[in-house]
Every structure is written in structure tokens, then in C-alpha cells.
Amino acid sequence: MAKMNMIEAIRSALDVLMDKDPNVVILGQDVGYFGGVFRCTDGLQRKYGEHRVIDAPISEGGIIGAAIGMGVNGLRPVAEIQFADYIYPGFDQIVSELARLRYRTCGEFFSPVTIRTPCGGGIRGGQTHSQSPEAIFAHISGIRTVMPSNPYDAKGLLISAIESDDPVVFFEPKRLYNGPFDGDPDKPAISWVSHPKGEVPEGYYTVPLDTAEIIKTGEELTIVTYGTLVHVAQAAADAVGVDAEIIDVRSLAPLDVKTLVDSVNKTGRCLVAHEATRFGGYGGELVARIQKECFYSLQAPIGRVAGWDTPYPHAFEWQYFPGKKRLINAINKMMAAA
């Protein structure tokens, strides 16, 4: 075991698999010499060479299209898109080619591409560096959508993603790159106190791509969330003093429905929280599935806390972010309901 933050855990996952499998390659903008804008690939080009860690032009469609071709021809490419906001120029390649390849060839061809990309707020990046478009990709049949909330899961899920024959879009919450926050999670990133690094095995291990994780067991309320909001939910539940069961979805598609349903049937109350905008957000699907399966167990309407239906602002980033205060208000309202 070693102490790692999420950046180090992601780098370790890439290092372990590149050492294990010569077919694993990395490509993206600045991933080689520069080591990635967040340093997730730092040192890997020096170790494995320019033919395996490839600095690509500023062309997201080209990066993803090249990765698809590599995958069809026997490689296991890991494509990095610098920010999730930049993934849209490659969207047609993902939807029309990558996601449908195995289906339209009746299983004759597949392309095991993993697309890594940082998402969410935390660096005052404003509308072009802070988006959380996970719901768009979870909607697409034929790809897996993943978002870890801690270093251990980040490494294990990334290894599973790269080894999977299914294409995976792997979202990395950049607010968690250097560790979760101690103290008030509503404060800006510059005032966070870095959390101690998580315990992460140095070698090879996997985390399943289709299971949710119960972060904390409880009897009074189920909070269903993922990414950065896992830590905010824990802070909010502790502040209220409610015995909440907190579930980290982590695998958005396919979704582990059973874990969610079993919890809500036990607690009778459910709050769904995510950072992305509310309208059309991934939380709507969670609410629909839980409502259908748990209707007769519910003691209150299902609650939902999310980002506002606006572009991610720069000057008012922390007013937009669904922080601890907003979750506390939602929890109190749910617990007061008959």
C-alpha cells in the first residue's frame, strides 16, 4: 500500500498497465513531454517512449478517431481530453463510431478505447473549463460511463476500464485531484486544507465497472451521489446529525440499481445530488428508477440537489456549486416530511 492522491493513483494505474501490457498506449494534448495539464501522465513518456505516450495535435476528433483505429487494430488506447468541455468536437466519433462498432459488426470488431477527461469545477475555470457532461454519455448505448470519488477507486476503476473490451468514458473530478477537503467544503479551492492521501495498492488490482459502493451505512436517509458530491454529502449529513446511508454510484452506466433500491427500501427516504445542471441531468434517471422500484417504501418525495441551469460561472463558482449548505437544507426538508 502507498499514500496517493487521485492524480498519483491515475498515474499509477497507467504505469502498471503500460508495464503489464505493451499494447496499452496513451495519446492526447500535452500528455507526453509536459505530462498532462494536471500531471496525470508525468514521466510516462520518458519511461515508455514517444511511440507509446503520444503528444497529439489540438484536435479532439482526431485524438478519438485515431484511438478508435488503434483499438480496432489490437491496441488498448487511453485518450486524454484535457477538459470535459473540450470533448464535444470528438462527440460524433464517440457516438457514431466508437459506441456502435461492436453492435453494427455483429461482434466482429471492437475498439477498447478509454477516454479520460477532467470534469467539474474547482479551479475557477468558468464556463469553458468546468462542465460535467456525464449525463450525455451515460445516455449513449454501447459505452460505459465512470466517475470515481477517491484515489483507490480511481486506480482500480481505470485499470478495469483499460482492460475492458467496451469503450469507457472516464470522468475525473478535478476538485478531488489533490485530495478531498477538510473543514468547510463550500470554501474555494485555494483555501482547502489537503486531505491525507488515500491508501492505494502500488501494484495491480481492479474495481468492478458495474457496482456502486456504500460509503457509509445508515437507517434514516439514503443519499445517492458520485464524484465530488460524495464528500459534500458526508459533510452535510454529519452537520445535520442524520443517520444517512451514502452511496457512491461511481459506475453511471451501467447502473447498479439493486444497491440503490435495497438502500431506499430500508431507509424510506432518498436524496440525489450531483454537480451538473439539474435539467436533463443524470439525477433525473436516478430519481425515475428509484421512484419506480421503491414507491411503496417512500416516506417522503425524493429530493434532488444539483447545479443551476446556467453555464458554470467564473466569479460565482461557489454559489453555483451544490455545496454543504444546499444539501443541509434539502436533508432538513426531507427529514421534516411526514
N, C-alpha and C positions, 0 to 999 in steps of 0.2 A: 504494500500500500504506500501511496505517496500523497502529499498535500498538493492539490491543484485547484486553480480557479477554472472557469469554463473555457477560457482561451487555451490554457495549458492542456486541459482534458481533450479538447478537439484536436489540438496539435498532436497529442499522444496517440489518439485514435488513428490519425492519418499515418503517423510514423510506424505504428505497429502493423498496420495493414500493408503499407508500402514495403516494409521489410519482409512480410509474410508472403505477399503475392506480387510478383513482378508485373502483373497486368494492371495493377492499380496506378492510375495517373491522375495528376491534378492540372487543371487549366483554369485561367481567369486573369483578370486585370491585376497586375502587380503582385501576383501570388508567389513569384519566384525570387528575384533579386531583392525586392522590397519586403517580402514576407507577408504580404497582405495588409490591407489598410488597418486591420485590428491585430495584426501579427499572428494570426492563427496558423499560418504556414511558414513562419520564420525558421530559417535554417534547413528546410526540407530540400530546396533546390541544391544547396551546397552538398548535402548528403547523398541525394539520389540523381542529381544531374538535370540538365536543361531538357532532356528528352522525356523526363517523367514529371517534372514540375514546370509547366509551360506558361510563360508570360504571353497573354493573348492581347490582340488589339481591343480597342474600346468598341466592341460590337457584341452585345448580349445575344442577339440572334445567331451570330457567328459562333460564339462560345458554345451555346447549347446545341446548335446544329452540328458542330464538329464533335461534341461529346456523344451525340446520338450515333454518328458514323463510327466513332471509336468503339462504342458499345456493341454495335451490330457485328463488328469485326473482331470481337473477342476480348477487348479491354474492359476495365471497370473504371470509367472516368468519374472524377469528382470535380464538377464545375462550380466555381465560386462566382456568384454575382455580388458585387461589392456592397450594395444595399438592396433590400427587397423592393424599394421604389424603382430600381433600375431593371427589374425583371420583365417589364411589360414589352420591350422590343423583342424579347425571346418567347413571348407568350404563345404565338402561333406555332412555333417549333414544339413547344411542350404539349399543347392541346391537340394539334392536328397530326403530329408525327409521333412524339415520344409516348404519349398516353395510349395511342391506338395501335401501335405497331404490332404487338403480340396478337391482339384481337383480330385485326384485319388480315393477318397472315396465318390465321388458324394455329397459332403457336409455333410456326416455323421459324420466325425471327423474334428476337427480343433485344432490348438495349438497357443494360443495368446501370443507368445513369443516376448519380446522386447530385442534386443541385443544392449547395449550401448558400444561405444568404442571411445576413443580419436583419432583424426587424425591430419595430417598435421605437419608442422614444428613449431618452436618457442622455443625449449628447447635445440637446438644443439644436437639432438638425433641421427643424421646421418641416414644411410640407413635402420636401423632396428627399428627406433622409430619415423619416420616422414612421413610415406606413407599416401596417400589419395586414397584409392581404391574404392571410391564411384561408379565409372562407372561400375565396375564389378558387383556390387549388384543391381544397377538400371537396368541392363540388364536381371536380373532373373525374370521371370514371377512368381507371387504368393507372393512376399514380397514388402513391402513399404520401401523406402529409404528416409531418412530425414537428413538435416543438418541445425541447427539453426545458427544465426549470432549475437544474443543478448540474454540477460537474460530473458526478457519477453517471447520471442518465445521459448526459451529452456524449460522453465517450462510448458507452455501451450501445446507445441507440445509433450513433454514427457508424460504428463497426457493423451493426446489423443492417443498416441502410446500404452500405457499400457492398456487403456480401449478398444482399437480396437481388434476385433476378428481376424484381419490379423496380421501376423508376421511383425515386423518392425526392420530394421537395422538403428540405431540412431547414427549418427556420430557427435562428439563433437570437434570442432576445439580448440586444446589446446592453441593456441596463444591467444584465447579470454577468457580463463578460468577466468583470474583475471581482466578482463575488457579490452575494446579496448584501443588503444593508442592515446595519444595526441601528437602533434608535427609531426615528420617525421616517417611514418610507415615503412620506409626502414631500420630504425636502429634496431640493435639486441635487443632481449627481455630484456636484462639486463639494457638497457638504456631507456626503456619505462617509461613514467610517467603514473601511473594508472589513468584511466578514472573514473570519478564519477560513482558509481554503478547505475544501471538502476532501474526504478520504476517497481516493481513487486508485484502483489497482494499476500498477505500472504496465502490466502485460495485457494479454488478450482476454477479453470477456465480452459478452453481449447482453443487451436488454431487449426483450421482445418488442416488435414493432406494432403489436396489436393489443396491448394491455394498458389499462390505466393503473395508477398507483394511489393507494390510500396513504396520504401523507400523515394524517392524524385521525384516529378513530373518535367517534362521538355519538351522542344519542339524541340531541335536540334539533340539529340542523345539519343539512348536507350543503357544503359549498363546492360547486363544480367549477374548475378553472384550469388554467395552464399558463406556462411561461412566467413572466414577471409577477402576474397577479396571484400566483401560488403563495408568494412571500407576503404580499399585501393582505391576502385573506387570512393568513396566520396571525399577522399583527392586529388586524381588525377583530378577529374572534377573541384573541387574548385580551384586547382592550375592553370588550363588552363583557367578557366573562361567560360566554355561552359555550356549552359543550358541543362544539361543531366537529363534524366529520369532514375533512378537507380532502378532496380527490383531485389529483393532477391527471388530467386527461392524457397528456403528452403525445399519444397517438390519435391525431384528429381524424384521420381516415386511413384504415378502417377504425371505427369507434368501438371501444369496449363497452357496449350497452349494459351488459349484465352487472358489472361493478357499480355503475351509476344507479341502476334500478334497485339492486339489493340495498344500497345505502338509503335511498329516498324512501323505500318501503319501510325501512327501520325507523328513520327519524321523523318522517311525515312533513318535513319542510325542506325546501331547496332554493338556493341562491346560485345563479350562474353569473360568472364575472369574466370579462376579457377586456383587453386594451383597445382592440379595434373598434371602429364605429359601430353603433348599435344596429342601425337599419340594414338588414341583409347580412348581419354578422353571424359568425359561427354559433353564437349563443342561441340564436333562434332555432337552429336544428336541435341543439341540446334540450331546449325547453319543450319542443314538439315531441321528441322521443320520450322524455321523462313524463310529460303530461299523459301520453298515450298509455304508457306501461304502469304508471303509479297513481292514476286518477283517484282511485278509491282509498288510497293511503294518505293523500294530501290533506293537511290541516290548515293550509293557507295557500294562496296563489303563489306560483313560482316567481321568484324575484329575478331581476336582471340588472346588472351594473356594467356599463361599457363606456367607451369613448364617445364624445359628442359626434353628431352627424355633420362634421365640418372637416376641412383639411387640418392636419396636425399643425397647430400654431407654433411659432417660434417664441415670441415674447411671453405667451401664456401657456407654456408647455405643461406646467404642473396644475393649472386649472383644468386643462383638458384631460389630463391623466386620471383614470378612475382610482384614486388613492384611498388611503385608510379611512378618511372621514366619510367618503361616499359609501364605502362598504359598511361602516358602522351604522350609518343612517338606515341602510337597507336591512341590515340584520335586526336592528331595533324594531323596525316596522313589521318585519315578518314574525318576530317573536311576540309582538303585541296582538297579532291577528288571532281571532278565535279559532 
